[in-house]
């Protein structure tokens, strides 16, 4: 059996954060004797075929080099609000489908297409080919908007033999909006990279890891840091990631007069993130409607307590109301209160580490690959 990943996000080089959680799964599948070919978009004219850790990646052209900006940046949803963005999306769907058909046709044995995100990859499913669609987050939020996105999502997901997603809240939204049932064994987060994750020694302050886009609400982390300073509990905040909101966040830190306490390190390779967690005191998950929030799990794997928001979505599968985590209203004051609560709790780090240990097996690339192989066989047998 050959598996064809179709996706708009896949690392463009070693250490790239775009779709980084898909690569450990592809490698683990190949380690189990299941070859994987990835079909992904070109990035500003940079197309062609390359190989990453034995995984073949085919990047397809879908527009002029200057117009190939839909993928890799986390801004696809906003692009869909414009007529020009919709036209480029249709072109991208056609290009992904053509390459998926060509890849399946060249396979010597049975093939399964695994589309990551129902839009655009799920929309590009070749007809008559067994298919699995995994919804990760931004695509589920589009379903929740209703209207044309709900109609398109229902039409797309009902074409797949198996639909999976990364958290229970998203499984509920998929069923409510499309009528498609996600079985219990198809609620599965994507894996974390298999790298050393030392227990945090503390002393490094607060940390946020994620794309700098509005959905991540990193401004809340900066405001909470300012609130802690106002209360006489100054600490540092390390922001890991890059994106369209970076300049606005830098301006906010200066306006609140805490720019000396806020360190923006930019995008970091997944293998280097554990080094940053290794001294962190607390991880802030300020995003709303997360697919899962893998960085929360990664923090707890290293004994770093986590503060999440009540509207955080899938991250609430990881972060509890006590012990190694706190769930609070998406307000700077409430986040600051939670940070102080965890700092005063001598058992918080140990509780976080215990939660992390429970997630370690569930997020192991090999374990996720084994579950994916069950989905693929189910699709072939349907």
C-alpha positions as CSV (number, residue, x, y, z in Angstrom):
1,X,0.0,0.0,0.0
2,X,1.2,3.5,-0.8
3,X,-0.2,6.5,1.0
4,X,-0.4,9.9,-0.7
5,X,-0.6,12.9,1.7
6,X,-2.3,15.8,0.1
7,X,-1.9,19.0,2.0
8,X,-1.3,22.8,1.7
9,X,1.2,22.7,4.6
10,X,4.3,20.6,4.7
11,X,7.9,21.6,5.7
12,X,9.7,23.2,2.9
13,X,13.1,22.3,4.4
14,X,14.5,20.8,7.6
15,X,13.3,22.8,10.6
16,X,10.4,24.5,8.8
17,X,7.4,24.9,11.1
18,X,4.8,24.8,8.3
19,X,2.9,21.6,8.8
20,X,5.8,20.3,10.8
21,X,3.6,17.8,12.7
22,X,2.9,15.9,9.4
23,X,6.5,14.9,8.8
24,X,7.0,12.6,11.8
25,X,3.9,10.7,10.8
26,X,5.1,10.3,7.2
27,X,8.5,9.1,8.4
28,X,7.0,6.7,11.0
29,X,4.7,5.2,8.2
30,X,7.7,4.6,6.0
31,X,9.6,3.0,8.9
32,X,6.6,0.5,9.0
33,X,7.1,-0.3,5.4
34,X,4.3,2.0,4.0
35,X,5.8,4.4,1.4
36,X,4.5,7.9,1.6
37,X,4.4,10.6,-1.2
38,X,3.5,14.1,-0.2
39,X,1.6,16.4,-2.7
40,X,1.8,20.0,-1.6
41,X,1.7,23.5,-3.2
42,X,4.6,25.4,-4.6
43,X,5.7,28.4,-2.6
44,X,6.1,31.5,-4.7
45,X,7.4,29.6,-7.7
46,X,9.5,27.1,-5.7
47,X,8.1,23.8,-6.9
48,X,9.5,20.5,-8.0
49,X,10.3,17.2,-6.2
50,X,12.6,16.7,-3.2
51,X,13.1,14.1,-0.6
52,X,13.1,14.7,3.2
53,X,14.2,11.8,5.4
54,X,13.3,9.4,2.6
55,X,9.8,10.9,2.1
56,X,9.2,12.1,-1.5
57,X,7.6,15.6,-1.6
58,X,6.0,16.9,-4.9
59,X,5.2,20.6,-4.9
60,X,2.8,21.7,-7.6
61,X,2.6,25.0,-9.4
62,X,-0.9,26.6,-9.3
63,X,-0.4,30.3,-10.2
64,X,2.3,32.8,-11.1
65,X,5.2,32.9,-8.6
66,X,4.0,36.2,-7.1
67,X,0.5,34.8,-6.6
68,X,1.5,31.5,-4.9
69,X,0.9,32.8,-1.4
70,X,-2.0,30.7,-0.2
71,X,0.0,28.1,1.7
72,X,2.6,27.9,4.5
73,X,1.7,31.2,6.1
74,X,-1.5,30.5,8.1
75,X,-3.4,33.2,6.1
76,X,-5.5,31.0,3.8
77,X,-8.7,31.5,5.7
78,X,-8.5,35.3,5.2
79,X,-7.6,34.9,1.5
80,X,-10.9,33.0,1.0
81,X,-12.8,36.1,1.8
82,X,-11.8,37.8,-1.5
83,X,-12.8,36.8,-5.1
84,X,-9.2,36.7,-6.1
85,X,-8.3,34.4,-3.2
86,X,-11.2,32.1,-4.1
87,X,-10.0,31.8,-7.8
88,X,-6.5,31.0,-6.7
89,X,-7.9,28.4,-4.3
90,X,-9.8,26.7,-7.1
91,X,-6.6,26.7,-9.2
92,X,-4.8,25.1,-6.2
93,X,-7.4,22.4,-5.8
94,X,-7.2,21.4,-9.4
95,X,-3.4,21.3,-9.3
96,X,-3.3,19.2,-6.2
97,X,-5.9,16.8,-7.7
98,X,-4.0,16.4,-10.9
99,X,-0.8,15.5,-9.0
100,X,-2.6,13.2,-6.6
101,X,-4.2,11.3,-9.6
102,X,-0.8,11.0,-11.3
103,X,0.8,9.7,-8.1
104,X,-1.9,7.2,-7.4
105,X,-1.8,6.0,-11.1
106,X,1.9,5.4,-10.8
107,X,1.6,3.2,-7.7
108,X,2.3,-0.5,-8.2
109,X,-0.2,-1.6,-5.6
110,X,-3.2,-0.2,-3.7
111,X,-3.1,3.4,-2.7
112,X,-4.9,5.6,-0.2
113,X,-5.1,9.4,-0.3
114,X,-4.8,11.0,3.1
115,X,-6.0,14.7,2.8
116,X,-4.9,17.0,5.6
117,X,-7.4,19.8,6.1
118,X,-10.7,19.4,4.2
119,X,-9.9,22.7,2.4
120,X,-8.2,22.7,0.1
121,X,-6.7,19.1,0.2
122,X,-10.0,17.3,0.9
123,X,-11.6,19.2,-2.0
124,X,-8.8,17.8,-4.2
125,X,-9.6,14.1,-3.6
126,X,-9.5,12.0,-6.8
127,X,-12.7,10.3,-7.5
128,X,-12.8,6.5,-7.0
129,X,-9.7,6.4,-4.8
130,X,-10.0,5.3,-1.1
131,X,-9.6,8.4,1.0
132,X,-9.0,9.6,4.6
133,X,-9.5,13.3,5.5
134,X,-8.1,14.7,8.7
135,X,-9.5,18.0,10.0
136,X,-6.9,19.9,12.0
137,X,-8.3,23.2,13.2
138,X,-8.6,26.1,10.8
139,X,-10.8,24.0,8.5
140,X,-13.2,23.1,11.4
141,X,-13.5,26.8,12.2
142,X,-14.6,27.4,8.6
143,X,-17.3,24.7,9.1
144,X,-18.5,26.5,12.2
145,X,-19.1,29.7,10.1
146,X,-21.9,27.9,8.3
147,X,-23.1,29.1,4.9
148,X,-21.1,28.1,1.8
149,X,-18.2,26.7,3.9
150,X,-20.6,24.3,5.8
151,X,-22.1,23.2,2.4
152,X,-18.7,22.6,0.9
153,X,-17.4,20.9,4.0
154,X,-20.4,18.5,4.1
155,X,-20.0,17.7,0.4
156,X,-16.2,17.1,0.8
157,X,-16.2,15.0,4.0
158,X,-19.0,12.7,2.8
159,X,-16.8,11.7,-0.1
160,X,-14.2,10.2,2.3
161,X,-14.3,6.7,3.6
162,X,-12.8,7.8,6.9
163,X,-12.9,11.3,8.6
164,X,-10.5,12.0,11.5
165,X,-9.8,15.0,13.6
166,X,-7.4,16.0,16.4
167,X,-9.7,16.6,19.4
168,X,-13.2,15.8,20.8
169,X,-14.6,19.3,20.5
170,X,-13.8,19.3,16.8
171,X,-15.3,15.9,16.3
172,X,-18.5,17.3,17.8
173,X,-18.5,20.3,15.4
174,X,-17.9,18.1,12.4
175,X,-20.9,15.9,13.3
176,X,-23.1,18.9,14.0
177,X,-22.2,20.8,10.8
178,X,-21.9,18.0,8.3
179,X,-23.6,14.9,9.8
180,X,-20.4,13.0,9.5
181,X,-19.5,10.8,12.5
182,X,-15.8,10.8,13.6
183,X,-15.3,7.4,15.4
184,X,-13.6,7.4,18.7
185,X,-10.5,5.8,17.3
186,X,-10.3,8.5,14.7
187,X,-9.9,11.3,17.2
188,X,-6.2,11.4,17.2
189,X,-3.7,14.3,17.5
190,X,-0.8,14.4,15.2
191,X,2.5,13.4,16.6
192,X,5.3,15.4,18.2
193,X,8.9,15.1,17.0
194,X,10.8,12.2,18.6
195,X,13.5,14.3,20.2
196,X,15.0,14.6,23.7
197,X,12.7,16.6,26.1
198,X,14.5,17.3,29.4
199,X,12.5,18.2,32.5
200,X,12.4,22.0,32.9
201,X,14.6,23.5,35.5
202,X,12.5,26.6,35.7
203,X,13.7,30.2,36.0
204,X,13.0,31.1,32.4
205,X,9.7,32.8,32.9
206,X,6.7,32.5,30.6
207,X,6.6,31.1,27.1
208,X,4.3,31.1,24.1
209,X,4.8,28.9,21.1
210,X,2.8,29.3,17.8
211,X,2.2,31.3,14.7
212,X,1.8,35.0,15.2
213,X,-1.7,35.3,13.8
214,X,-4.8,36.8,15.4
215,X,-6.3,33.4,16.3
216,X,-3.4,32.7,18.7
217,X,-4.2,35.9,20.6
218,X,-0.5,36.4,21.7
219,X,-1.5,40.0,22.6
220,X,-3.2,38.4,25.7
221,X,0.1,36.9,26.8
222,X,1.8,40.3,26.5
223,X,-1.0,42.0,28.4
224,X,-0.8,39.4,31.1
225,X,2.9,39.9,31.4
226,X,2.3,43.7,31.8
227,X,-0.4,43.0,34.4
228,X,2.0,40.8,36.4
229,X,4.6,43.7,36.3
230,X,1.9,46.1,37.5
231,X,1.2,43.8,40.5
232,X,4.9,43.7,41.4
233,X,5.5,40.2,39.9
234,X,7.6,41.1,36.8
235,X,8.7,38.2,34.7
236,X,10.0,37.6,31.2
237,X,7.9,36.4,28.2
238,X,9.5,34.4,25.4
239,X,7.5,34.3,22.2
240,X,8.4,31.6,19.8
241,X,7.0,31.9,16.2
242,X,6.5,34.3,13.4
243,X,3.7,35.7,11.4
244,X,1.7,38.6,10.3
245,X,1.0,39.9,13.8
246,X,4.7,40.3,14.8
247,X,5.0,44.0,14.3
248,X,1.8,44.7,16.1
249,X,2.9,42.6,19.0
250,X,6.2,44.4,19.2
251,X,4.4,47.7,19.2
252,X,2.1,46.5,22.0
253,X,5.1,45.5,24.2
254,X,6.6,48.9,23.7
255,X,3.3,50.7,24.4
256,X,2.9,48.7,27.7
257,X,6.5,49.5,28.5
258,X,7.5,45.8,28.9
259,X,9.5,45.4,25.7
260,X,12.6,44.7,27.8
261,X,10.8,41.7,29.3
262,X,9.5,40.3,26.0
263,X,11.9,38.3,23.9
264,X,10.7,37.4,20.4
265,X,12.9,34.6,19.0
266,X,11.0,34.1,15.7
267,X,10.3,30.7,14.1
268,X,12.3,27.8,15.6
269,X,12.8,24.3,14.2
270,X,10.6,21.7,16.1
271,X,13.7,19.9,17.2
272,X,14.9,23.1,19.0
273,X,11.7,23.9,20.9
274,X,12.5,21.5,23.8
275,X,15.6,23.6,24.6
276,X,13.3,26.6,25.1
277,X,10.9,24.7,27.3
278,X,13.8,23.3,29.3
279,X,13.9,26.5,31.5
280,X,10.3,27.7,31.2
281,X,8.2,28.3,34.3
282,X,4.8,28.4,32.6
283,X,3.4,28.0,29.0
284,X,0.6,30.3,28.0
285,X,-2.0,28.9,25.5
286,X,-4.0,32.1,24.7
287,X,-5.4,30.9,21.4
288,X,-9.1,30.3,20.8
289,X,-10.6,27.3,19.0
290,X,-7.3,25.3,18.8
291,X,-7.3,22.0,17.0
292,X,-5.4,20.4,19.9
293,X,-2.6,22.7,20.9
294,X,0.4,20.5,20.6
295,X,2.7,23.0,22.2
296,X,0.6,22.6,25.5
297,X,1.4,18.8,25.3
298,X,5.0,19.5,24.5
299,X,5.3,21.8,27.5
300,X,3.8,19.2,29.9
301,X,6.1,16.6,28.5
302,X,8.8,18.7,30.1
303,X,7.0,19.4,33.3
304,X,6.0,23.0,32.4
305,X,2.5,24.0,33.7
306,X,0.1,25.5,31.2
307,X,-2.5,28.2,31.3
308,X,-5.2,27.9,28.6
309,X,-8.4,29.8,27.9
310,X,-12.0,28.6,28.3
311,X,-12.6,29.0,24.6
312,X,-9.3,27.3,23.7
313,X,-11.0,24.4,21.9
314,X,-9.0,21.2,21.7
315,X,-6.4,22.3,24.1
316,X,-8.9,21.7,26.9
317,X,-8.4,18.0,26.1
318,X,-4.9,18.5,27.6
319,X,-5.1,21.2,30.2
320,X,-7.2,20.5,33.3
321,X,-8.6,22.8,35.9
322,X,-6.1,21.9,38.6
323,X,-2.6,20.4,39.1
324,X,-0.4,21.1,36.2
325,X,-2.7,23.5,34.3
326,X,-5.3,26.2,34.7
327,X,-8.2,27.1,32.4
328,X,-9.3,30.7,32.7
329,X,-11.3,33.4,30.9
330,X,-9.5,35.0,28.0
331,X,-8.6,38.1,29.9
332,X,-5.1,39.4,30.9
333,X,-6.0,39.6,34.6
334,X,-7.3,36.1,34.7
335,X,-4.2,34.8,33.0
336,X,-2.0,36.7,35.4
337,X,-4.0,35.2,38.4
338,X,-3.4,31.7,37.0
339,X,0.3,32.3,36.5
340,X,0.6,33.3,40.1
341,X,-1.5,30.4,41.3
342,X,0.8,27.9,39.5
343,X,3.9,29.7,40.7
344,X,2.7,29.3,44.3
345,X,1.8,25.6,43.8
346,X,4.8,23.4,44.8
347,X,3.2,20.4,43.1
348,X,2.3,22.1,39.7
349,X,5.4,21.1,37.8
350,X,5.1,17.4,38.9
351,X,1.4,17.4,38.0
352,X,2.3,18.8,34.6
353,X,4.9,16.1,34.1
354,X,2.5,13.4,35.0
355,X,0.0,14.7,32.5
356,X,2.8,14.9,29.9
357,X,3.7,11.3,30.6
358,X,0.1,10.3,29.9
359,X,0.3,12.0,26.5
360,X,3.8,10.8,25.6
361,X,2.6,7.5,24.1
362,X,-0.5,9.0,22.5
363,X,1.7,11.5,20.6
364,X,4.5,9.1,19.7
365,X,5.0,9.1,15.9
366,X,5.0,5.3,15.8
367,X,1.7,5.0,17.8
368,X,0.0,7.6,15.6
369,X,1.3,5.8,12.5
370,X,-0.2,2.5,13.8
371,X,-3.5,4.1,14.2
372,X,-3.4,5.7,10.8
373,X,-2.7,2.3,9.2
374,X,-6.0,1.1,10.7
375,X,-7.7,4.1,9.0
376,X,-6.1,3.3,5.7
377,X,-7.1,-0.3,5.8
378,X,-10.7,0.7,6.7
379,X,-10.7,3.0,3.7
380,X,-9.5,0.3,1.4
381,X,-12.1,-2.2,2.7
382,X,-15.0,0.3,2.4
